[in-house]
Amino acid sequence: MPNLDWSQCPAVESVPGKVSGAWVLRGTRMPVAAIFENIEAGANIDDIMEWFDGLEREQVKAVIEFAARSLDKAPAYAP
């Protein structure tokens, strides 16, 4: 799977010096990768909301939807 351009997702931010510049949910220290790691381990959005204080459900959903929409785009192949 190609890397996603998270700069196009308004629910996230990358700030140098904040969580080593990783993409996090805007206004939090929750790495985007942690959402997918927890889903991969069998969690759902309700679990994530319970385990991590300070998250907004809409942010978590926006990150998941952004990743899902990116799968609809045709891959760019190098010539």
Residue, then its C-alpha position, 0 to 999 in steps of 0.5 A: m500500500p502506498n503512503l498516504d498524504w496525511s497533509q490532505c486530512p484536516a483531522v490530523e497535524s504533524v508538528p516538529g517536536k511533538v511526538s517526534g513529528a508523527w502525524v497525530l490527531r489535531g490538538t492531541r498527542m495521539p498518533v494516527a498509526a495508533i488508531f490503525e494498530n488498535i483496529e488491527a488488534g480488534a478494537n473498534i471506535d468505541d474501544i479507542m474512545e474509551w481507552f484514549d481520553g481527549l479524542e473526538r469521535e469525528q476525528v477518529k472517523a475522519v482518519i479512518e474515512f480518509a484512509a478508506r477513500s484513498l483506496d478508491k484512487a488509482p495508483a500512480y505508477a512510475p514509467 
